[in-house]
Amino acid sequence: MAKISFTPNIQRHIACPPSEAPGASLREVLDHVFAGNPAARSYVLDDQGALRKHMIIFIDGRAAADRTRLLDKVTAAISIFVFQALSGG
């Protein structure tokens, strides 16, 4: 199963502990994780199911290419990290 982790800055706003989930695509993995955590789903994804503009997901160190359909391929031994964009000045 893929391992998925959320950065501490996300966890300050919404509970989303590290977990493992099956799936052949990023969408399938996220659907499994968010099935038990709908509040995290709405924090990470917009109402169309696409990745919110202020979020980024890394799959084994590479940014997810498909931000809309989330169809990036994943394998069982993959690590997925969900980040919230930070800005400052």
N, CA, C and O atoms as a printed pandas DataFrame, in Angstrom:
     atom_number atom_name residue_name chain_id  residue_number  x_coord  y_coord  z_coord
0              1         N          MET        A               1    0.835   -1.187    0.000
1              2        CA          MET        A               1    0.000    0.000    0.000
2              3         C          MET        A               1    0.879    1.249    0.000
3              4         O          MET        A               1    1.980    1.256    0.551
4              5         N          ALA        A               2    0.374    2.287   -0.621
5              6        CA          ALA        A               2    1.088    3.560   -0.654
6              7         C          ALA        A               2    1.021    4.212    0.722
7              8         O          ALA        A               2    0.013    4.117    1.423
8              9         N          LYS        A               3    2.110    4.874    1.094
9             10        CA          LYS        A               3    2.155    5.615    2.358
10            11         C          LYS        A               3    1.889    7.077    2.053
11            12         O          LYS        A               3    2.511    7.655    1.161
12            13         N          ILE        A               4    0.964    7.676    2.792
13            14        CA          ILE        A               4    0.624    9.076    2.570
14            15         C          ILE        A               4    0.786    9.859    3.869
15            16         O          ILE        A               4    0.319    9.440    4.928
16            17         N          SER        A               5    1.458   11.004    3.764
17            18        CA          SER        A               5    1.716   11.859    4.921
18            19         C          SER        A               5    1.324   13.293    4.588
19            20         O          SER        A               5    1.434   13.740    3.447
20            21         N          PHE        A               6    0.870   13.989    5.604
21            22        CA          PHE        A               6    0.490   15.392    5.482
22            23         C          PHE        A               6    1.441   16.212    6.345
23            24         O          PHE        A               6    1.771   15.811    7.461
24            25         N          THR        A               7    1.877   17.346    5.839
25            26        CA          THR        A               7    2.836   18.166    6.573
26            27         C          THR        A               7    2.211   18.716    7.858
27            28         O          THR        A               7    0.990   18.840    7.959
28            29         N          PRO        A               8    3.060   19.043    8.837
29            30        CA          PRO        A               8    2.552   19.592   10.104
30            31         C          PRO        A               8    1.730   20.873    9.928
31            32         O          PRO        A               8    0.786   21.106   10.683
32            33         N          ASN        A               9    2.079   21.705    8.942
33            34        CA          ASN        A               9    1.301   22.939    8.770
34            35         C          ASN        A               9   -0.136   22.634    8.349
35            36         O          ASN        A               9   -1.039   23.401    8.683
36            37         N          ILE        A              10   -0.374   21.554    7.637
37            38        CA          ILE        A              10   -1.743   21.150    7.308
38            39         C          ILE        A              10   -2.434   20.620    8.562
39            40         O          ILE        A              10   -3.599   20.924    8.817
40            41         N          GLN        A              11   -1.707   19.832    9.333
41            42        CA          GLN        A              11   -2.285   19.210   10.518
42            43         C          GLN        A              11   -2.637   20.236   11.599
43            44         O          GLN        A              11   -3.413   19.933   12.505
44            45         N          ARG        A              12   -2.081   21.429   11.514
45            46        CA          ARG        A              12   -2.493   22.503   12.436
46            47         C          ARG        A              12   -3.939   22.891   12.204
47            48         O          ARG        A              12   -4.621   23.360   13.116
48            49         N          HIS        A              13   -4.409   22.692   10.967
49            50        CA          HIS        A              13   -5.757   23.123   10.585
50            51         C          HIS        A              13   -6.765   21.983   10.533
51            52         O          HIS        A              13   -7.961   22.183   10.746
52            53         N          ILE        A              14   -6.266   20.785   10.249
53            54        CA          ILE        A              14   -7.176   19.645   10.071
54            55         C          ILE        A              14   -6.454   18.357   10.461
55            56         O          ILE        A              14   -5.289   18.172   10.111
56            57         N          ALA        A              15   -7.120   17.490   11.162
57            58        CA          ALA        A              15   -6.514   16.215   11.571
58            59         C          ALA        A              15   -6.371   15.298   10.357
59            60         O          ALA        A              15   -7.355   14.967    9.696
60            61         N          CYS        A              16   -5.146   14.898   10.079
61            62        CA          CYS        A              16   -4.898   13.977    8.968
62            63         C          CYS        A              16   -3.601   13.217    9.253
63            64         O          CYS        A              16   -2.542   13.556    8.723
64            65         N          PRO        A              17   -3.697   12.201   10.084
65            66        CA          PRO        A              17   -2.512   11.425   10.449
66            67         C          PRO        A              17   -1.965   10.651    9.254
67            68         O          PRO        A              17   -2.692   10.389    8.296
68            69         N          PRO        A              18   -0.687   10.286    9.309
69            70        CA          PRO        A              18   -0.120    9.448    8.244
70            71         C          PRO        A              18   -0.911    8.148    8.142
71            72         O          PRO        A              18   -1.408    7.629    9.141
72            73         N          SER        A              19   -1.018    7.636    6.935
73            74        CA          SER        A              19   -1.755    6.399    6.741
74            75         C          SER        A              19   -1.233    5.655    5.524
75            76         O          SER        A              19   -0.343    6.135    4.821
76            77         N          GLU        A              20   -1.790    4.493    5.288
77            78        CA          GLU        A              20   -1.489    3.704    4.107
78            79         C          GLU        A              20   -2.798    3.395    3.411
79            80         O          GLU        A              20   -3.823    3.183    4.059
80            81         N          ALA        A              21   -2.761    3.370    2.081
81            82        CA          ALA        A              21   -3.975    3.103    1.321
82            83         C          ALA        A              21   -3.618    2.430   -0.002
83            84         O          ALA        A              21   -2.559    2.695   -0.571
84            85         N          PRO        A              22   -4.504    1.559   -0.491
85            86        CA          PRO        A              22   -4.276    0.921   -1.784
86            87         C          PRO        A              22   -4.694    1.845   -2.918
87            88         O          PRO        A              22   -5.423    2.816   -2.711
88            89         N          GLY        A              23   -4.225    1.531   -4.112
89            90        CA          GLY        A              23   -4.644    2.271   -5.294
90            91         C          GLY        A              23   -3.587    2.247   -6.366
91            92         O          GLY        A              23   -2.394    2.166   -6.073
92            93         N          ALA        A              24   -4.024    2.318   -7.618
93            94        CA          ALA        A              24   -3.112    2.347   -8.758
94            95         C          ALA        A              24   -2.861    3.766   -9.247
95            96         O          ALA        A              24   -1.955    4.001  -10.046
96            97         N          SER        A              25   -3.672    4.720   -8.761
97            98        CA          SER        A              25   -3.492    6.126   -9.134
98            99         C          SER        A              25   -3.553    6.973   -7.869
99           100         O          SER        A              25   -4.030    6.528   -6.825
100          101         N          LEU        A              26   -3.065    8.190   -7.984
101          102        CA          LEU        A              26   -3.139    9.116   -6.859
102          103         C          LEU        A              26   -4.594    9.312   -6.436
103          104         O          LEU        A              26   -4.879    9.364   -5.239
104          105         N          ARG        A              27   -5.501    9.420   -7.374
105          106        CA          ARG        A              27   -6.933    9.592   -7.077
106          107         C          ARG        A              27   -7.445    8.437   -6.218
107          108         O          ARG        A              27   -8.139    8.673   -5.229
108          109         N          GLU        A              28   -7.114    7.195   -6.575
109          110        CA          GLU        A              28   -7.596    6.040   -5.822
110          111         C          GLU        A              28   -7.061    6.041   -4.396
111          112         O          GLU        A              28   -7.799    5.751   -3.454
112          113         N          VAL        A              29   -5.791    6.365   -4.236
113          114        CA          VAL        A              29   -5.195    6.413   -2.895
114          115         C          VAL        A              29   -5.879    7.500   -2.064
115          116         O          VAL        A              29   -6.277    7.257   -0.925
116          117         N          LEU        A              30   -6.014    8.696   -2.638
117          118        CA          LEU        A              30   -6.651    9.787   -1.904
118          119         C          LEU        A              30   -8.099    9.464   -1.566
119          120         O          LEU        A              30   -8.562    9.782   -0.470
120          121         N          ASP        A              31   -8.821    8.836   -2.489
121          122        CA          ASP        A              31  -10.208    8.465   -2.210
122          123         C          ASP        A              31  -10.297    7.538   -0.996
123          124         O          ASP        A              31  -11.201    7.676   -0.172
124          125         N          HIS        A              32   -9.356    6.592   -0.887
125          126        CA          HIS        A              32   -9.343    5.689    0.275
126          127         C          HIS        A              32   -9.053    6.463    1.559
127          128         O          HIS        A              32   -9.707    6.246    2.579
128          129         N          VAL        A              33   -8.084    7.351    1.509
129          130        CA          VAL        A              33   -7.717    8.124    2.702
130          131         C          VAL        A              33   -8.859    9.045    3.111
131          132         O          VAL        A              33   -9.195    9.133    4.292
132          133         N          PHE        A              34   -9.454    9.730    2.142
133          134        CA          PHE        A              34  -10.490   10.713    2.450
134          135         C          PHE        A              34  -11.855   10.091    2.747
135          136         O          PHE        A              34  -12.736   10.774    3.267
136          137         N          ALA        A              35  -12.044    8.820    2.428
137          138        CA          ALA        A              35  -13.319    8.163    2.740
138          139         C          ALA        A              35  -13.587    8.213    4.240
139          140         O          ALA        A              35  -14.733    8.346    4.669
140          141         N          GLY        A              36  -12.533    8.105    5.027
141          142        CA          GLY        A              36  -12.676    8.170    6.478
142          143         C          GLY        A              36  -12.391    9.535    7.059
143          144         O          GLY        A              36  -12.424    9.709    8.278
144          145         N          ASN        A              37  -12.108   10.518    6.198
145          146        CA          ASN        A              37  -11.758   11.845    6.678
146          147         C          ASN        A              37  -12.238   12.911    5.688
147          148         O          ASN        A              37  -11.423   13.535    5.009
148          149         N          PRO        A              38  -13.556   13.122    5.604
149          150        CA          PRO        A              38  -14.084   14.086    4.629
150          151         C          PRO        A              38  -13.631   15.531    4.867
151          152         O          PRO        A              38  -13.573   16.317    3.921
152          153         N          ALA        A              39  -13.315   15.887    6.100
153          154        CA          ALA        A              39  -12.830   17.253    6.361
154          155         C          ALA        A              39  -11.475   17.476    5.689
155          156         O          ALA        A              39  -11.220   18.555    5.156
156          157         N          ALA        A              40  -10.613   16.471    5.712
157          158        CA          ALA        A              40   -9.315   16.581    5.037
158          159         C          ALA        A              40   -9.509   16.666    3.532
159          160         O          ALA        A              40   -8.788   17.395    2.851
160          161         N          ARG        A              41  -10.482   15.922    3.008
161          162        CA          ARG        A              41  -10.768   15.959    1.577
162          163         C          ARG        A              41  -11.086   17.388    1.133
163          164         O          ARG        A              41  -10.523   17.874    0.152
164          165         N          SER        A              42  -11.978   18.054    1.846
165          166        CA          SER        A              42  -12.361   19.408    1.436
166          167         C          SER        A              42  -11.253   20.429    1.661
167          168         O          SER        A              42  -11.268   21.505    1.062
168          169         N          TYR        A              43  -10.299   20.102    2.512
169          170        CA          TYR        A              43   -9.171   20.997    2.734
170          171         C          TYR        A              43   -8.152   20.874    1.596
171          172         O          TYR        A              43   -7.537   21.864    1.200
172          173         N          VAL        A              44   -7.980   19.663    1.077
173          174        CA          VAL        A              44   -6.969   19.395    0.050
174          175         C          VAL        A              44   -7.532   19.542   -1.358
175          176         O          VAL        A              44   -6.849   20.039   -2.253
176          177         N          LEU        A              45   -8.779   19.111   -1.556
177          178        CA          LEU        A              45   -9.388   19.124   -2.883
178          179         C          LEU        A              45  -10.504   20.158   -2.959
179          180         O          LEU        A              45  -11.161   20.448   -1.959
180          181         N          ASP        A              46  -10.715   20.710   -4.145
181          182        CA          ASP        A              46  -11.802   21.667   -4.319
182          183         C          ASP        A              46  -13.121   20.923   -4.555
183          184         O          ASP        A              46  -13.157   19.694   -4.497
184          185         N          ASP        A              47  -14.195   21.658   -4.819
185          186        CA          ASP        A              47  -15.507   21.035   -4.972
186          187         C          ASP        A              47  -15.639   20.203   -6.246
187          188         O          ASP        A              47  -16.604   19.454   -6.397
188          189         N          GLN        A              48  -14.687   20.327   -7.156
189          190        CA          GLN        A              48  -14.667   19.517   -8.373
190          191         C          GLN        A              48  -13.764   18.287   -8.225
191          192         O          GLN        A              48  -13.653   17.475   -9.143
192          193         N          GLY        A              49  -13.128   18.162   -7.071
193          194        CA          GLY        A              49  -12.241   17.029   -6.819
194          195         C          GLY        A              49  -10.816   17.237   -7.295
195          196         O          GLY        A              49  -10.013   16.305   -7.261
196          197         N          ALA        A              50  -10.489   18.438   -7.735
197          198        CA          ALA        A              50   -9.129   18.767   -8.173
198          199         C          ALA        A              50   -8.319   19.270   -6.977
199          200         O          ALA        A              50   -8.876   19.718   -5.975
200          201         N          LEU        A              51   -7.021   19.188   -7.102
201          202        CA          LEU        A              51   -6.132   19.674   -6.061
202          203         C          LEU        A              51   -6.264   21.191   -5.947
203          204         O          LEU        A              51   -6.186   21.900   -6.950
204          205         N          ARG        A              52   -6.464   21.688   -4.730
205          206        CA          ARG        A              52   -6.585   23.139   -4.533
206          207         C          ARG        A              52   -5.295   23.835   -4.956
207          208         O          ARG        A              52   -4.216   23.245   -4.900
208          209         N          LYS        A              53   -5.413   25.089   -5.377
209          210        CA          LYS        A              53   -4.263   25.847   -5.880
210          211         C          LYS        A              53   -3.164   26.009   -4.844
211          212         O          LYS        A              53   -1.990   26.084   -5.205
212          213         N          HIS        A              54   -3.513   26.064   -3.576
213          214        CA          HIS        A              54   -2.511   26.276   -2.536
214          215         C          HIS        A              54   -1.925   24.960   -2.000
215          216         O          HIS        A              54   -1.209   24.958   -0.998
216          217         N          MET        A              55   -2.233   23.846   -2.674
217          218        CA          MET        A              55   -1.723   22.543   -2.246
218          219         C          MET        A              55   -0.808   21.967   -3.323
219          220         O          MET        A              55   -0.934   22.303   -4.500
220          221         N          ILE        A              56    0.107   21.103   -2.911
221          222        CA          ILE        A              56    0.941   20.350   -3.851
222          223         C          ILE        A              56    1.164   18.971   -3.256
223          224         O          ILE        A              56    1.295   18.813   -2.042
224          225         N          ILE        A              57    1.204   17.985   -4.125
225          226        CA          ILE        A              57    1.424   16.604   -3.703
226          227         C          ILE        A              57    2.667   16.081   -4.400
227          228         O          ILE        A              57    2.819   16.214   -5.615
228          229         N          PHE        A              58    3.553   15.484   -3.614
229          230        CA          PHE        A              58    4.754   14.860   -4.147
230          231         C          PHE        A              58    4.611   13.352   -4.065
231          232         O          PHE        A              58    4.233   12.804   -3.029
232          233         N          ILE        A              59    4.915   12.694   -5.165
233          234        CA          ILE        A              59    4.890   11.238   -5.245
234          235         C          ILE        A              59    6.335   10.788   -5.412
235          236         O          ILE        A              59    6.946   11.000   -6.459
236          237         N          ASP        A              60    6.864   10.173   -4.380
237          238        CA          ASP        A              60    8.281    9.778   -4.359
238          239         C          ASP        A              60    9.196   10.908   -4.815
239          240         O          ASP        A              60   10.101   10.699   -5.622
240          241         N          GLY        A              61    8.951   12.106   -4.292
241          242        CA          GLY        A              61    9.834   13.244   -4.530
242          243         C          GLY        A              61    9.530   14.050   -5.779
243          244         O          GLY        A              61   10.195   15.055   -6.031
244          245         N          ARG        A              62    8.544   13.640   -6.573
245          246        CA          ARG        A              62    8.190   14.395   -7.776
246          247         C          ARG        A              62    6.782   14.948   -7.641
247          248         O          ARG        A              62    5.877   14.256   -7.175
248          249         N          ALA        A              63    6.603   16.192   -8.047
249          250        CA          ALA        A              63    5.285   16.821   -7.971
250          251         C          ALA        A              63    4.297   16.084   -8.858
251          252         O          ALA        A              63    4.628   15.701   -9.980
252          253         N          ALA        A              64    3.097   15.887   -8.362
253          254        CA          ALA        A              64    2.039   15.258   -9.153
254          255         C          ALA        A              64    1.809   16.094  -10.408
255          256         O          ALA        A              64    1.684   17.316  -10.331
256          257         N          ALA        A              65    1.755   15.442  -11.548
257          258        CA          ALA        A              65    1.595   16.141  -12.819
258          259         C          ALA        A              65    0.140   16.492  -13.107
259          260         O          ALA        A              65   -0.141   17.539  -13.691
260          261         N          ASP        A              66   -0.781   15.631  -12.705
261          262        CA          ASP        A              66   -2.195   15.811  -12.998
262          263         C          ASP        A              66   -2.907   16.374  -11.770
263          264         O          ASP        A              66   -3.315   15.625  -10.882
264          265         N          ARG        A              67   -3.049   17.682  -11.726
265          266        CA          ARG        A              67   -3.667   18.350  -10.574
266          267         C          ARG        A              67   -5.192   18.327  -10.640
267          268         O          ARG        A              67   -5.858   18.620   -9.648
268          269         N          THR        A              68   -5.744   17.984  -11.788
269          270        CA          THR        A              68   -7.192   18.005  -11.967
270          271         C          THR        A              68   -7.819   16.630  -11.729
271          272         O          THR        A              68   -8.705   16.483  -10.888
272          273         N          ARG        A              69   -7.357   15.636  -12.466
273          274        CA          ARG        A              69   -7.941   14.295  -12.344
274          275         C          ARG        A              69   -7.182   13.404  -11.377
275          276         O          ARG        A              69   -7.695   12.373  -10.943
276          277         N          LEU        A              70   -5.944   13.805  -11.033
277          278        CA          LEU        A              70   -5.100   13.067  -10.081
278          279         C          LEU        A              70   -4.861   11.634  -10.535
279          280         O          LEU        A              70   -4.948   10.699   -9.739
280          281         N          LEU        A              71   -4.560   11.468  -11.821
281          282        CA          LEU        A              71   -4.378   10.143  -12.387
282          283         C          LEU        A              71   -2.921    9.692  -12.441
283          284         O          LEU        A              71   -2.609    8.710  -13.114
284          285         N          ASP        A              72   -2.024   10.391  -11.747
285          286        CA          ASP        A              72   -0.636    9.946  -11.681
286          287         C          ASP        A              72   -0.609    8.510  -11.161
287          288         O          ASP        A              72   -1.323    8.170  -10.217
288          289         N          LYS        A              73    0.219    7.671  -11.785
289          290        CA          LYS        A              73    0.336    6.271  -11.379
290          291         C          LYS        A              73    1.094    6.166  -10.061
291          292         O          LYS        A              73    2.031    6.923   -9.809
292          293         N          VAL        A              74    0.681    5.230   -9.232
293          294        CA          VAL        A              74    1.377    4.943   -7.986
294          295         C          VAL        A              74    1.545    3.428   -7.856
295          296         O          VAL        A              74    0.844    2.647   -8.501
296          297         N          THR        A              75    2.486    3.043   -7.010
297          298        CA          THR        A              75    2.696    1.632   -6.717
298          299         C          THR        A              75    2.558    1.424   -5.221
299          300         O          THR        A              75    2.465    2.384   -4.456
300          301         N          ALA        A              76    2.548    0.190   -4.816
301          302        CA          ALA        A              76    2.340   -0.130   -3.405
302          303         C          ALA        A              76    3.454    0.399   -2.510
303          304         O          ALA        A              76    3.207    0.707   -1.344
304          305         N          ALA        A              77    4.657    0.510   -3.025
305          306        CA          ALA        A              77    5.796    0.915   -2.198
306          307         C          ALA        A              77    6.097    2.404   -2.293
307          308         O          ALA        A              77    7.205    2.827   -1.963
308          309         N          ILE        A              78    5.161    3.185   -2.725
309          310        CA          ILE        A              78    5.403    4.606   -2.976
310          311         C          ILE        A              78    5.078    5.459   -1.743
311          312         O          ILE        A              78    4.252    5.083   -0.911
312          313         N          SER        A              79    5.742    6.606   -1.648
313          314        CA          SER        A              79    5.462    7.567   -0.576
314          315         C          SER        A              79    4.845    8.817   -1.186
315          316         O          SER        A              79    5.342    9.360   -2.173
316          317         N          ILE        A              80    3.754    9.260   -0.577
317          318        CA          ILE        A              80    3.033   10.432   -1.051
318          319         C          ILE        A              80    3.041   11.457    0.077
319          320         O          ILE        A              80    2.703   11.146    1.219
320          321         N          PHE        A              81    3.436   12.691   -0.264
321          322        CA          PHE        A              81    3.468   13.767    0.715
322          323         C          PHE        A              81    2.577   14.913    0.243
323          324         O          PHE        A              81    2.694   15.376   -0.891
324          325         N          VAL        A              82    1.692   15.362    1.118
325          326        CA          VAL        A              82    0.770   16.451    0.791
326          327         C          VAL        A              82    1.268   17.698    1.528
327          328         O          VAL        A              82    1.424   17.696    2.749
328          329         N          PHE        A              83    1.513   18.761    0.755
329          330        CA          PHE        A              83    2.028   20.013    1.285
330          331         C          PHE        A              83    1.047   21.138    1.030
331          332         O          PHE        A              83    0.284   21.113    0.065
332          333         N          GLN        A              84    1.079   22.108    1.898
333          334        CA          GLN        A              84    0.345   23.352    1.668
334          335         C          GLN        A              84    1.363   24.408    1.301
335          336         O          GLN        A              84    2.392   24.546    1.962
336          337         N          ALA        A              85    1.077   25.156    0.243
337          338        CA          ALA        A              85    1.993   26.208   -0.189
338          339         C          ALA        A              85    2.109   27.264    0.900
339          340         O          ALA        A              85    1.120   27.642    1.528
340          341         N          LEU        A              86    3.312   27.725    1.108
341          342        CA          LEU        A              86    3.579   28.782    2.081
342          343         C          LEU        A              86    4.132   29.988    1.356
343          344         O          LEU        A              86    4.862   29.848    0.374
344          345         N          SER        A              87    3.793   31.157    1.827
345          346        CA          SER        A              87    4.334   32.371    1.217
346          347         C          SER        A              87    4.658   33.350    2.339
347          348         O          SER        A              87    4.220   33.202    3.480
348          349         N          GLY        A              88    5.410   34.309    1.981
349          350        CA          GLY        A              88    5.783   35.309    2.971
350          351         C          GLY        A              88    6.452   36.487    2.289
351          352         O          GLY        A              88    6.607   36.519    1.068
352          353         N          GLY        A              89    6.826   37.410    3.069
353          354        CA          GLY        A              89    7.431   38.565    2.422
354          355         C          GLY        A              89    8.344   39.288    3.346
355          356         O          GLY        A              89    8.942   40.293    2.963
